[in-house]
Amino acid sequence: MARMIEFPDKRFFLTHDPLPVAQIVSLVGGALLAGDQDRLIERVCPPDRADQTCAIFINSKDALEEAGDIGAGLVFIKPELAEQFANKSNICIVVCDNPRLAFAVLAEVLHSSFTETEAPEIGFDESVVIGKDCSIAPSASIGKGAVIGENCVIGPYALIGQGVVLGKGCRISAHASVTHAILDAGCFV
């Protein structure tokens, strides 16, 4: 059984302070159809992982059917879907022309990725986990918390970002960069 990754993945993204729905409505240029404008939204996520602290978007009747029971605290919808949400008082409903864009704007405000402000140091620190029989070029850079599986090869001047996971037998070419990724066994970059 696959491990459920928390969304957003804290290895790659910072989550900032929650925002009240009223501020989100102003930010995305939508209109609050229903719900409490003071509710705090902490994160964006897919519908199947949503709880009352999450925002999702629904941009079609098909997507609404696929979503099933909506557990999100905030839903961005197109105006033509407003009727389907008329009796959903427990959810904040924000009507906007482009729900996907509103979701993306909110994601950018609530979550930012870890970024390097300087060129990473060559080598790696004690937080990196390296499997057996790996070959790592002396000029490669590996970010904090990375996990390198068994039998991996990392070429000269390659960059493996913070929190990256390389499955068994991955090969990372010279000068390649891998960030914000979980690679399965045997991948070649």
Backbone bond lengths (Angstrom), bond angles and torsions (degrees), N, CA, C in turn:
res aa  C-N    CA-C-N  psi(-1)  N-CA   C-N-CA  omega(-1)  CA-C   N-CA-C  phi
1 M - - - 1.464 - - 1.527 108.97 -
2 A 1.306 116.71 131.71 1.466 121.90 -178.58 1.525 110.14 -71.21
3 R 1.317 115.70 143.82 1.457 121.62 178.09 1.523 108.58 -76.70
4 M 1.332 116.94 132.33 1.458 121.94 177.70 1.527 108.61 -76.86
5 I 1.316 116.17 120.15 1.463 121.83 179.48 1.523 108.38 -84.18
6 E 1.318 116.03 133.51 1.461 120.59 176.73 1.519 108.89 -62.44
7 F 1.317 116.47 144.51 1.454 120.44 -178.18 1.512 109.61 -118.54
8 P 1.300 120.70 127.26 1.458 126.31 -7.20 1.529 110.36 -72.33
9 D 1.308 116.42 154.39 1.452 122.95 -176.70 1.533 109.29 -68.29
10 K 1.329 116.44 115.33 1.466 121.49 -174.70 1.526 113.33 -68.90
11 R 1.331 117.38 -9.51 1.463 118.79 174.58 1.519 110.99 -72.32
12 F 1.332 116.67 -24.23 1.456 120.96 -172.96 1.525 114.56 -118.53
13 F 1.339 117.66 -20.18 1.464 120.29 -173.34 1.522 112.00 -130.31
14 L 1.316 115.32 141.76 1.455 123.01 171.30 1.523 107.31 -91.55
15 T 1.328 117.46 142.56 1.458 120.89 174.48 1.519 107.28 -110.04
16 H 1.315 115.13 126.68 1.466 121.59 -177.16 1.527 110.24 -89.47
17 D 1.319 117.00 -178.44 1.456 121.64 -178.40 1.521 111.15 -59.75
18 P 1.346 116.93 145.59 1.469 120.21 177.87 1.528 111.44 -63.35
19 L 1.329 114.54 156.92 1.464 120.99 178.78 1.520 110.10 -118.62
20 P 1.350 117.22 142.77 1.463 119.25 173.40 1.535 110.09 -72.09
21 V 1.306 115.73 149.93 1.463 121.31 -178.65 1.523 111.56 -55.37
22 A 1.334 118.19 -39.43 1.468 120.67 179.82 1.526 111.22 -57.47
23 Q 1.327 117.30 -41.05 1.461 120.82 179.26 1.532 110.64 -69.62
24 I 1.320 116.95 -36.81 1.468 120.99 178.21 1.520 110.52 -64.80
25 V 1.332 116.93 -43.17 1.470 121.50 178.59 1.523 109.88 -58.59
26 S 1.317 116.93 -44.21 1.459 120.95 178.47 1.529 111.30 -65.04
27 L 1.311 116.30 -40.63 1.462 122.52 -178.79 1.531 112.62 -62.13
28 V 1.322 116.93 -42.54 1.472 121.13 -174.97 1.525 113.52 -95.22
29 G 1.329 117.29 -7.21 1.460 119.93 179.29 1.517 114.08 73.50
30 G 1.323 116.93 31.86 1.458 121.17 179.98 1.516 111.25 -101.58
31 A 1.342 114.78 -169.21 1.462 121.64 177.15 1.523 108.03 -131.83
32 L 1.335 116.63 133.47 1.457 121.18 179.42 1.526 109.02 -79.11
33 L 1.330 116.32 113.34 1.463 122.69 -179.41 1.525 110.73 -84.00
34 A 1.329 117.00 -39.93 1.464 121.64 -177.99 1.515 108.95 -155.03
35 G 1.346 115.59 158.37 1.453 120.66 174.27 1.515 113.37 105.51
36 D 1.327 113.90 174.62 1.461 123.28 -175.41 1.525 110.85 -87.93
37 Q 1.323 116.75 115.67 1.467 121.00 -178.16 1.525 112.59 -66.74
38 D 1.340 118.23 -13.58 1.459 121.73 179.37 1.534 113.09 -93.67
39 R 1.330 117.11 -5.33 1.474 120.22 178.58 1.517 109.14 -59.07
40 L 1.335 116.10 138.96 1.457 121.30 178.75 1.529 110.43 -95.09
41 I 1.322 115.15 131.73 1.463 122.19 177.32 1.522 107.43 -109.26
42 E 1.337 116.01 126.32 1.467 122.24 -174.95 1.519 113.91 -98.18
43 R 1.337 117.75 -29.99 1.456 119.69 -172.57 1.517 111.52 -157.73
44 V 1.315 115.83 165.36 1.457 122.24 170.96 1.523 107.14 -106.03
45 C 1.308 116.95 151.49 1.459 120.06 179.73 1.526 109.80 -164.54
46 P 1.336 116.87 169.23 1.463 119.74 176.38 1.529 110.41 -70.87
47 P 1.321 118.44 156.08 1.469 121.31 -177.31 1.522 114.43 -55.38
48 D 1.322 117.83 -35.84 1.465 119.98 -176.69 1.526 113.49 -73.77
49 R 1.321 118.41 -7.80 1.473 121.98 178.29 1.523 112.01 -117.41
50 A 1.309 116.91 8.80 1.466 120.83 -171.81 1.524 112.60 -79.49
51 D 1.337 114.46 142.23 1.456 122.01 169.71 1.529 107.11 -130.04
52 Q 1.306 117.50 -172.14 1.465 121.61 -174.53 1.526 113.87 -66.82
53 T 1.320 118.61 -9.02 1.462 121.44 177.79 1.530 111.96 -97.99
54 C 1.319 116.95 1.78 1.473 122.02 -172.47 1.522 112.80 -107.44
55 A 1.338 114.22 154.36 1.461 122.36 170.98 1.525 107.93 -113.44
56 I 1.332 115.18 140.76 1.465 121.98 175.37 1.525 107.73 -133.21
57 F 1.333 116.74 174.27 1.466 119.40 172.23 1.514 109.31 -131.04
58 I 1.321 115.01 146.57 1.460 123.20 175.49 1.519 105.49 -129.21
59 N 1.336 117.32 117.40 1.466 118.61 -175.63 1.524 114.31 -116.45
60 S 1.336 117.19 10.06 1.464 119.38 176.42 1.523 109.32 -160.12
61 K 1.348 116.00 163.17 1.473 120.36 176.76 1.520 110.62 -64.14
62 D 1.329 117.38 -35.02 1.468 121.01 177.54 1.528 110.46 -63.26
63 A 1.333 116.58 -44.53 1.466 120.69 178.97 1.527 110.78 -63.92
64 L 1.334 116.66 -34.89 1.454 121.33 177.86 1.526 110.15 -64.61
65 E 1.333 117.17 -43.98 1.461 121.22 178.00 1.529 111.12 -64.04
66 E 1.324 116.86 -41.48 1.468 121.19 179.19 1.527 111.77 -64.44
67 A 1.317 116.38 -33.96 1.466 120.79 -177.45 1.522 112.25 -68.24
68 G 1.331 117.96 -26.93 1.465 121.14 -179.17 1.512 111.40 63.24
69 D 1.344 115.48 -137.65 1.469 120.32 177.59 1.526 108.65 -70.31
70 I 1.302 115.24 125.27 1.460 120.11 -175.99 1.519 109.08 -94.96
71 G 1.336 115.03 119.91 1.453 120.57 179.59 1.516 113.17 -102.71
72 A 1.325 116.47 3.52 1.467 120.97 -176.22 1.522 111.43 -70.59
73 G 1.325 114.69 156.25 1.455 120.60 175.15 1.513 112.52 -83.56
74 L 1.342 116.52 -25.54 1.462 121.77 -179.49 1.525 108.64 -142.22
75 V 1.338 115.52 136.14 1.464 120.93 177.41 1.525 108.57 -128.84
76 F 1.325 115.97 124.53 1.464 121.42 171.66 1.524 107.26 -86.10
77 I 1.344 117.08 128.93 1.468 121.02 -179.97 1.526 110.86 -135.18
78 K 1.338 115.02 161.05 1.466 120.94 172.60 1.528 108.66 -79.69
79 P 1.330 117.40 155.24 1.469 120.22 -179.03 1.534 113.53 -55.22
80 E 1.333 117.54 -36.06 1.466 119.78 -177.39 1.532 113.89 -69.72
81 L 1.334 117.36 -9.60 1.467 120.57 177.94 1.528 112.38 -97.87
82 A 1.321 116.89 -1.94 1.469 121.30 -175.01 1.528 112.15 -55.82
83 E 1.304 117.58 -39.12 1.467 121.52 -177.89 1.536 111.82 -60.16
84 Q 1.328 117.22 -37.43 1.466 121.02 -179.99 1.529 112.53 -67.47
85 F 1.328 117.42 -18.27 1.455 121.34 -177.64 1.529 112.65 -108.18
86 A 1.312 117.22 12.71 1.466 121.38 -174.44 1.525 113.44 -58.68
87 N 1.332 118.67 -34.01 1.466 120.32 -176.51 1.533 112.91 -109.54
88 K 1.311 118.29 27.99 1.464 123.19 -179.39 1.531 109.90 -103.14
89 S 1.307 117.31 68.68 1.463 120.92 -175.67 1.525 113.29 -72.16
90 N 1.342 118.27 -18.06 1.465 120.90 -179.26 1.529 112.91 -83.26
91 I 1.347 116.90 -4.80 1.463 122.44 -178.67 1.525 108.84 -118.64
92 C 1.304 117.07 138.93 1.464 120.20 172.04 1.524 107.46 -80.66
93 I 1.325 115.97 121.06 1.454 122.03 -178.05 1.523 108.02 -108.35
94 V 1.327 116.07 120.33 1.459 121.49 179.11 1.520 107.96 -113.79
95 V 1.319 115.32 118.08 1.461 121.59 179.75 1.523 108.30 -90.55
96 C 1.337 115.10 130.08 1.461 120.40 178.55 1.529 109.00 -153.00
97 D 1.319 116.69 157.43 1.463 121.13 -177.31 1.524 112.86 -65.60
98 N 1.330 117.57 -33.70 1.458 121.54 -177.26 1.539 109.74 -131.56
99 P 1.346 117.32 86.09 1.468 120.16 -177.67 1.536 113.62 -58.66
100 R 1.319 117.25 -35.80 1.470 120.46 179.96 1.524 110.12 -63.89
101 L 1.324 117.48 -42.22 1.461 121.18 178.67 1.524 110.85 -66.16
102 A 1.334 117.08 -41.86 1.468 120.43 177.91 1.532 110.09 -59.81
103 F 1.324 116.83 -42.73 1.464 122.75 177.52 1.536 110.58 -60.65
104 A 1.334 116.41 -44.32 1.472 121.13 -179.74 1.525 111.53 -65.03
105 V 1.322 116.70 -40.38 1.471 120.81 178.55 1.526 109.47 -62.85
106 L 1.322 116.83 -45.32 1.460 120.39 179.39 1.534 110.82 -64.94
107 A 1.327 116.93 -40.09 1.471 120.69 178.42 1.522 110.86 -59.13
108 E 1.305 116.37 -41.18 1.466 120.54 -179.42 1.525 111.49 -66.78
109 V 1.330 116.89 -34.11 1.460 120.62 179.84 1.536 111.38 -76.42
110 L 1.337 117.09 -41.34 1.459 120.77 -176.04 1.524 113.88 -80.77
111 H 1.333 116.65 -29.32 1.463 120.48 -172.75 1.520 110.08 -132.28
112 S 1.313 115.44 130.28 1.459 118.28 174.02 1.519 108.07 -126.75
113 S 1.310 115.96 149.24 1.457 119.15 -178.80 1.521 110.19 -82.63
114 F 1.318 115.14 153.96 1.457 119.89 172.82 1.513 107.01 -65.48
115 T 1.290 116.90 135.33 1.461 120.19 177.04 1.507 109.00 -132.25
116 E 1.281 114.82 150.67 1.464 120.39 176.64 1.523 107.24 -87.71
117 T 1.325 117.14 127.43 1.460 120.06 177.72 1.519 110.57 -87.02
118 E 1.322 116.08 -18.71 1.457 121.18 177.11 1.518 107.66 -130.88
119 A 1.321 116.16 164.03 1.460 119.51 175.01 1.523 108.58 -60.00
120 P 1.342 117.86 134.15 1.460 119.84 -178.84 1.519 111.54 -65.27
121 E 1.298 113.74 151.68 1.463 120.32 177.77 1.528 109.46 -68.63
122 I 1.300 117.02 146.85 1.457 120.88 172.58 1.521 107.13 -71.42
123 G 1.330 116.83 137.30 1.463 122.16 -179.02 1.511 110.94 103.87
124 F 1.328 117.03 -152.69 1.463 121.79 -178.14 1.516 108.94 -160.27
125 D 1.352 116.17 165.09 1.464 119.56 179.92 1.531 110.56 -106.36
126 E 1.339 115.73 -176.22 1.469 121.46 -174.08 1.526 113.88 -68.71
127 S 1.318 119.28 -12.25 1.462 120.63 179.73 1.533 112.53 -79.98
128 V 1.323 117.81 -12.07 1.460 122.31 -179.56 1.530 108.96 -79.20
129 V 1.337 116.03 134.69 1.464 121.77 177.35 1.523 107.56 -105.52
130 I 1.333 116.18 124.97 1.465 120.82 -177.83 1.523 108.73 -121.92
131 G 1.357 115.20 125.31 1.453 121.27 179.98 1.524 112.21 -73.15
132 K 1.328 115.02 176.97 1.469 121.63 -179.16 1.525 110.96 -69.39
133 D 1.319 114.10 151.64 1.461 123.13 170.92 1.529 114.03 57.95
134 C 1.314 117.14 38.47 1.465 121.67 176.24 1.523 109.58 -92.07
135 S 1.316 115.17 152.39 1.453 121.41 174.29 1.527 107.41 -120.98
136 I 1.323 116.19 112.86 1.462 121.79 -177.28 1.525 108.28 -121.47
137 A 1.325 115.70 120.10 1.472 119.92 179.64 1.522 109.65 -61.14
138 P 1.318 117.83 142.04 1.469 120.86 -179.83 1.524 113.91 -59.71
139 S 1.333 117.74 -22.84 1.465 120.95 -178.91 1.526 113.05 -92.93
140 A 1.336 118.27 1.77 1.472 121.67 179.35 1.527 110.01 -74.86
141 S 1.349 115.92 154.34 1.466 122.50 177.18 1.515 108.62 -121.07
142 I 1.340 116.13 131.49 1.465 120.69 -179.25 1.519 108.09 -126.72
143 G 1.348 115.99 124.24 1.459 122.36 -176.54 1.517 113.82 -73.14
144 K 1.309 115.45 163.03 1.464 123.06 -179.18 1.526 111.17 -55.56
145 G 1.326 115.61 139.77 1.453 121.52 173.78 1.513 115.43 72.80
146 A 1.319 118.59 6.51 1.465 120.70 178.44 1.528 109.31 -69.69
147 V 1.328 115.30 152.09 1.457 121.74 177.18 1.521 107.23 -124.11
148 I 1.325 115.34 120.92 1.463 121.90 -178.87 1.525 107.49 -109.20
149 G 1.336 116.88 117.54 1.462 121.32 -177.95 1.517 112.90 -70.52
150 E 1.323 116.06 172.37 1.464 122.12 178.85 1.525 111.25 -59.84
151 N 1.319 114.91 148.54 1.472 122.70 172.71 1.530 114.11 60.01
152 C 1.308 118.50 26.41 1.468 121.14 176.81 1.529 109.77 -83.67
153 V 1.331 115.25 152.10 1.454 122.25 175.95 1.526 107.57 -123.86
154 I 1.331 116.30 124.49 1.465 121.57 178.85 1.519 106.87 -120.54
155 G 1.328 115.32 118.63 1.453 122.10 -173.08 1.515 114.37 -77.61
156 P 1.342 115.53 174.15 1.464 121.63 -179.55 1.537 112.07 -59.18
157 Y 1.308 115.25 136.81 1.469 123.98 176.56 1.531 113.47 60.86
158 A 1.320 117.51 16.26 1.467 120.93 174.65 1.529 108.73 -71.96
159 L 1.341 115.67 151.56 1.456 121.95 178.17 1.520 108.81 -121.49
160 I 1.318 116.45 122.77 1.463 122.97 174.04 1.523 105.34 -111.38
161 G 1.322 117.24 117.90 1.460 121.45 -173.61 1.510 114.70 -75.13
162 Q 1.316 114.58 171.46 1.457 123.47 179.43 1.524 110.50 -56.61
163 G 1.336 117.25 131.30 1.452 122.40 174.44 1.510 115.93 75.92
164 V 1.321 118.93 -1.47 1.467 122.06 -178.83 1.527 109.37 -65.35
165 V 1.331 115.25 144.02 1.459 121.27 176.01 1.527 107.81 -119.22
166 L 1.335 116.34 125.43 1.460 122.49 174.70 1.518 107.68 -108.42
167 G 1.330 116.63 123.31 1.456 121.11 177.64 1.519 111.11 -71.02
168 K 1.303 115.56 173.05 1.467 122.83 -178.64 1.529 110.82 -55.49
169 G 1.329 115.80 132.61 1.458 121.15 172.71 1.515 116.05 75.16
170 C 1.318 118.69 18.18 1.475 120.17 177.12 1.528 109.83 -72.55
171 R 1.328 115.17 149.80 1.468 121.28 177.95 1.525 108.02 -125.83
172 I 1.322 115.52 121.14 1.462 121.33 179.66 1.526 106.96 -112.07
173 S 1.314 116.85 118.66 1.470 122.82 -175.06 1.524 112.37 -69.52
174 A 1.316 114.42 165.76 1.462 121.46 175.58 1.527 109.83 -58.25
175 H 1.322 116.84 136.66 1.468 125.45 176.34 1.534 113.58 67.70
176 A 1.323 119.15 7.63 1.472 121.78 178.59 1.526 109.72 -79.90
177 S 1.327 116.40 152.54 1.464 122.38 175.75 1.516 109.45 -122.33
178 V 1.318 116.30 133.91 1.463 122.07 175.85 1.522 106.83 -127.88
179 T 1.331 116.59 116.07 1.458 121.33 178.52 1.522 108.98 -133.23
180 H 1.326 117.19 157.24 1.462 123.40 175.75 1.528 111.22 49.07
181 A 1.336 117.69 47.60 1.456 119.63 -173.50 1.522 112.45 -141.62
182 I 1.311 114.14 150.56 1.457 123.83 169.99 1.520 104.77 -125.57
183 L 1.327 117.07 104.22 1.454 121.56 -175.97 1.520 110.45 -94.44
184 D 1.319 116.07 135.62 1.453 122.69 177.74 1.521 109.54 -73.56
185 A 1.306 117.17 169.27 1.461 122.20 179.91 1.512 111.42 -56.58
186 G 1.329 115.76 140.28 1.456 121.29 171.81 1.525 116.47 79.36
187 C 1.316 118.23 10.46 1.476 119.44 179.97 1.525 110.59 -72.69
188 F 1.330 115.07 149.69 1.461 121.91 178.94 1.512 108.14 -125.20
189 V 1.320 115.74 125.09 1.473 120.72 178.77 1.521 107.98 -122.78
